[in-house]
Amino acid sequence: MGVPRANGLSKEDFRRLASFIQEQVGIQMPDSKCSLLTARLQKRLRILKMSSFSDYVDWILNPQHSGEEMINFLDLVTTNKTDFFREPAHFDFMTSTALPTLMQKHGAGTRRLLQMWSAPCSSGEEPYTLAIVAMEFAKSNIIPNYQVKILGSDLSTRALKKGYEAIYEKSKLEGVPLNIKKEYMLKSKNREKPTVRMGPKLRSMVTFQHLNFMDADYNIPNAYDIIFCRNCLIYFDRPTSSNIVNKLCRNLQPGGYFFIGHAETLNGLEVPVKQVAPTIYQKPYLE
């Protein structure tokens, strides 16, 4: 007789999965997440017509058999909550300080590309917001031919697909000013299910790439002026967070800016950036 199930997953199976998840993607899964993981896995079991959580766990933990289901599983365990213009103080700082400084000191956006990286980008709302902020900065300061490229990376293939398609429910953009929507977005004609698609200008500025923070090498060739790594470090322990930030900062230009979420801090971590404002850091210039 197996271990009795607690809310679907047995404690033993949950702990096996929790250990595997931390090893593979670095995310901590405390016991309090058991019911959440159970609910998410139930959907997969229904689709796969499987009746046993233990059978599913055995399947996932066997690398010779898990195959494409591993992609579905990792999509299930990642959290993809995001919004357009989330934590607006960061975008105010970009407009007032980061973008002017990067342009004046480095010619970022004028003499060369301004490059920004949203890691993780979830379903694309953040990188498209970065694109809008950059375009509005150029417009308000009358900067012709402002050159911007943005990378969005994420572990979830499902989220990346949505970001690439760039189609969002109209309700997701309720807080976005009307003039911004008119300038940069396309409204669908479907009245029953109204959606909005990012316009071709924004889509041309943003590219997407799959990335697991636990990879030894991120395989990102470019150096970035701004990196957003917001509201994800809270899912990792301190050593893992330090490792992630250090790897991201390998691709941050000296003088570049690093943004984290309002509930996060880099205090106490050995990282190559210095705080310049709440939740905003800068990589020192080379001496």
C-alpha positions as CSV (number, residue, x, y, z in Angstrom):
1,M,0.0,0.0,0.0
2,G,1.4,3.4,-1.0
3,V,1.7,6.5,1.1
4,P,-1.7,8.2,1.5
5,R,-2.2,11.2,-0.7
6,A,-2.4,14.6,0.8
7,N,-4.6,16.8,-1.4
8,G,-3.8,14.5,-4.3
9,L,0.0,14.3,-4.2
10,S,1.5,12.2,-1.4
11,K,4.0,14.0,0.8
12,E,6.7,11.7,-0.5
13,D,5.9,12.4,-4.2
14,F,5.6,16.2,-3.5
15,R,9.1,16.2,-1.9
16,R,10.5,14.2,-4.7
17,L,9.2,16.8,-7.2
18,A,10.2,19.7,-5.0
19,S,13.8,18.4,-4.9
20,F,13.8,17.9,-8.6
21,I,12.4,21.4,-9.4
22,Q,15.0,23.1,-7.2
23,E,17.7,21.1,-8.9
24,Q,16.5,21.7,-12.4
25,V,15.3,25.4,-12.3
26,G,16.4,26.6,-8.8
27,I,12.8,27.4,-7.6
28,Q,12.1,26.6,-4.0
29,M,8.9,24.6,-3.3
30,P,8.0,24.6,0.4
31,D,5.4,22.2,1.8
32,S,2.8,25.0,1.6
33,K,3.0,24.7,-2.2
34,C,1.7,21.1,-2.3
35,S,-1.9,22.0,-2.9
36,L,-1.0,24.5,-5.7
37,L,1.2,21.9,-7.4
38,T,-1.5,19.3,-7.0
39,A,-4.1,21.5,-8.7
40,R,-1.7,22.2,-11.6
41,L,-0.8,18.6,-12.1
42,Q,-4.4,17.5,-12.1
43,K,-4.9,19.3,-15.4
44,R,-2.0,17.3,-17.0
45,L,-3.3,14.0,-15.6
46,R,-6.7,14.7,-17.1
47,I,-5.2,15.5,-20.5
48,L,-3.0,12.5,-20.4
49,K,-5.8,10.2,-19.0
50,M,-3.6,9.2,-16.1
51,S,-5.1,8.3,-12.7
52,S,-2.0,8.2,-10.5
53,F,0.0,11.1,-9.4
54,S,2.8,8.6,-8.5
55,D,3.0,7.3,-12.0
56,Y,3.3,10.9,-13.3
57,V,6.0,11.7,-10.9
58,D,7.9,8.5,-11.8
59,W,7.6,9.5,-15.5
60,I,8.9,13.0,-15.0
61,L,11.8,11.9,-12.8
62,N,13.0,9.5,-15.5
63,P,15.0,11.5,-18.1
64,Q,14.9,8.6,-20.5
65,H,11.1,8.7,-20.7
66,S,9.9,12.2,-19.8
67,G,10.7,13.7,-23.3
68,E,8.4,16.6,-24.3
69,E,6.3,16.2,-21.2
70,M,9.2,17.8,-19.3
71,I,8.5,21.0,-21.2
72,N,4.8,20.9,-20.1
73,F,5.8,20.1,-16.6
74,L,8.2,23.1,-16.3
75,D,5.6,25.4,-17.8
76,L,3.2,24.3,-15.0
77,V,5.6,25.0,-12.2
78,T,6.7,28.4,-13.3
79,T,4.7,31.5,-12.3
80,N,3.9,33.9,-15.1
81,K,2.2,36.9,-13.5
82,T,2.9,40.2,-15.1
83,D,1.3,43.4,-16.3
84,F,2.0,46.3,-18.6
85,F,3.8,49.2,-16.7
86,R,4.0,47.1,-13.5
87,E,5.9,49.0,-10.8
88,P,5.8,52.4,-12.7
89,A,8.5,54.0,-10.5
90,H,11.1,52.0,-12.5
91,F,9.9,53.4,-15.8
92,D,9.9,56.9,-14.3
93,F,13.6,56.4,-13.3
94,M,14.4,55.1,-16.8
95,T,12.9,58.3,-18.4
96,S,14.4,60.7,-15.9
97,T,17.8,59.2,-15.3
98,A,18.8,55.9,-17.0
99,L,18.0,56.7,-20.6
100,P,19.4,60.3,-20.6
101,T,22.6,59.1,-18.8
102,L,23.2,56.2,-21.1
103,M,22.7,58.4,-24.2
104,Q,25.0,61.2,-23.0
105,K,27.8,58.9,-21.7
106,H,27.6,56.1,-24.2
107,G,25.6,57.3,-27.1
108,A,23.1,54.5,-26.4
109,G,20.2,54.8,-28.8
110,T,21.9,57.4,-31.0
111,R,25.5,56.5,-31.9
112,R,24.8,52.8,-31.1
113,L,22.0,50.5,-30.2
114,L,20.4,50.9,-26.8
115,Q,20.0,47.3,-25.6
116,M,17.7,46.1,-22.8
117,W,17.0,42.6,-21.4
118,S,13.9,41.5,-19.6
119,A,14.8,38.3,-17.7
120,P,12.4,36.7,-17.0
121,C,10.0,38.3,-19.5
122,S,7.0,36.0,-18.8
123,S,4.4,36.5,-21.6
124,G,6.0,39.7,-23.0
125,E,4.2,42.6,-21.2
126,E,7.5,43.8,-19.7
127,P,9.7,43.9,-22.8
128,Y,6.9,45.6,-24.8
129,T,6.5,48.1,-21.9
130,L,10.3,48.8,-22.2
131,A,9.9,49.4,-25.9
132,I,7.1,51.9,-25.3
133,V,9.0,53.8,-22.6
134,A,12.0,54.0,-25.0
135,M,9.9,55.3,-27.9
136,E,8.1,57.8,-25.7
137,F,11.4,59.1,-24.3
138,A,12.7,59.6,-27.9
139,K,9.5,61.3,-28.9
140,S,9.4,63.7,-26.0
141,N,13.1,64.6,-26.4
142,I,12.8,64.9,-30.2
143,I,15.5,62.2,-30.8
144,P,15.3,61.0,-34.5
145,N,16.2,57.4,-35.4
146,Y,16.5,56.3,-31.7
147,Q,17.8,52.7,-32.0
148,V,16.5,50.2,-29.5
149,K,16.6,46.4,-29.2
150,I,15.1,44.4,-26.4
151,L,15.5,40.7,-25.5
152,G,12.9,38.9,-23.5
153,S,13.9,35.5,-22.0
154,D,12.0,33.0,-20.0
155,L,11.9,29.4,-18.9
156,S,8.3,28.9,-19.9
157,T,7.9,28.0,-23.6
158,R,4.2,28.7,-23.3
159,A,4.8,32.3,-22.0
160,L,7.4,32.9,-24.8
161,K,4.9,31.8,-27.4
162,K,2.4,34.4,-26.1
163,G,5.0,37.1,-26.1
164,Y,6.0,36.3,-29.6
165,E,2.4,36.4,-30.8
166,A,2.0,39.7,-28.9
167,I,-1.8,39.4,-28.5
168,Y,-3.4,40.2,-25.2
169,E,-6.8,40.4,-23.8
170,K,-8.1,44.0,-23.8
171,S,-8.6,43.9,-20.0
172,K,-4.8,43.5,-19.6
173,L,-4.4,47.1,-20.9
174,E,-7.1,48.9,-18.9
175,G,-4.5,50.9,-17.0
176,V,-2.5,51.9,-20.2
177,P,-3.2,55.5,-21.3
178,L,-5.4,55.8,-24.4
179,N,-2.8,57.8,-26.4
180,I,-0.3,55.0,-25.9
181,K,-2.7,52.4,-27.1
182,K,-3.6,54.4,-30.2
183,E,0.1,55.0,-31.0
184,Y,1.5,51.5,-30.5
185,M,-1.3,48.9,-30.5
186,L,-3.8,47.3,-32.8
187,K,-7.4,46.6,-31.6
188,S,-9.1,43.4,-32.8
189,K,-12.6,43.6,-34.5
190,N,-13.9,40.7,-32.4
191,R,-16.4,42.3,-30.0
192,E,-17.1,39.0,-28.2
193,K,-13.5,38.5,-27.2
194,P,-11.7,41.8,-27.6
195,T,-7.9,41.6,-27.9
196,V,-5.1,44.0,-28.6
197,R,-1.9,43.2,-30.5
198,M,1.3,45.1,-30.2
199,G,2.0,47.1,-33.3
200,P,4.7,46.2,-35.9
201,K,7.1,48.9,-34.5
202,L,7.1,47.3,-31.1
203,R,7.3,43.8,-32.4
204,S,10.3,44.6,-34.5
205,M,12.1,45.9,-31.4
206,V,11.6,42.8,-29.3
207,T,13.1,39.3,-29.7
208,F,12.5,36.2,-27.4
209,Q,14.7,33.4,-26.3
210,H,14.4,30.4,-24.0
211,L,16.5,30.6,-20.9
212,N,16.9,28.5,-17.7
213,F,18.5,30.5,-14.9
214,M,20.2,27.3,-13.7
215,D,22.2,26.9,-17.0
216,A,25.9,27.2,-16.5
217,D,26.2,29.5,-19.6
218,Y,23.3,31.8,-20.6
219,N,24.6,31.9,-24.2
220,I,23.7,35.6,-24.6
221,P,26.3,37.3,-26.8
222,N,25.3,40.9,-26.3
223,A,26.2,43.4,-23.6
224,Y,23.1,45.2,-22.2
225,D,22.6,48.8,-21.0
226,I,19.6,47.8,-18.8
227,I,18.6,44.5,-17.4
228,F,15.2,43.9,-15.7
229,C,15.2,40.9,-13.3
230,R,12.0,41.6,-11.3
231,N,9.9,39.5,-9.0
232,C,11.7,36.2,-9.6
233,L,14.5,36.2,-7.1
234,I,12.0,35.7,-4.3
235,Y,11.6,32.1,-5.6
236,F,15.2,31.3,-5.1
237,D,17.4,30.8,-2.1
238,R,20.2,33.4,-1.4
239,P,23.1,31.4,-3.0
240,T,21.1,30.7,-6.1
241,S,20.0,34.4,-6.3
242,S,23.6,35.5,-6.1
243,N,24.6,33.1,-8.8
244,I,21.8,34.2,-11.1
245,V,22.6,38.0,-10.6
246,N,26.3,37.4,-11.2
247,K,25.6,35.5,-14.5
248,L,23.2,38.2,-15.7
249,C,25.7,40.9,-14.9
250,R,28.3,39.4,-17.1
251,N,26.1,40.8,-19.9
252,L,25.6,44.2,-18.3
253,Q,27.6,47.1,-19.6
254,P,29.8,49.1,-17.1
255,G,27.5,52.0,-16.1
256,G,24.4,49.9,-17.0
257,Y,21.4,49.6,-14.8
258,F,19.9,46.5,-13.1
259,F,16.3,46.5,-11.8
260,I,14.7,44.1,-9.3
261,G,11.2,43.8,-7.9
262,H,9.9,46.0,-5.1
263,A,9.8,43.0,-2.7
264,E,13.4,42.0,-3.4
265,T,16.8,43.1,-2.3
266,L,20.4,42.4,-3.3
267,N,21.7,43.4,0.2
268,G,24.2,40.9,1.5
269,L,24.8,39.3,-1.9
270,E,28.3,39.3,-3.5
271,V,27.2,41.0,-6.8
272,P,29.0,43.4,-9.1
273,V,26.3,46.2,-8.9
274,K,25.8,49.1,-6.5
275,Q,22.4,50.5,-5.4
276,V,21.5,53.9,-6.8
277,A,17.8,54.0,-5.9
278,P,15.3,51.7,-4.2
279,T,15.5,48.3,-6.1
280,I,17.7,49.9,-8.8
281,Y,21.4,49.1,-9.1
282,Q,24.2,50.2,-11.4
283,K,27.4,48.4,-12.5
284,P,30.4,50.5,-11.7
285,Y,32.6,51.8,-14.5
286,L,35.9,50.1,-15.1
287,E,38.8,51.8,-13.3
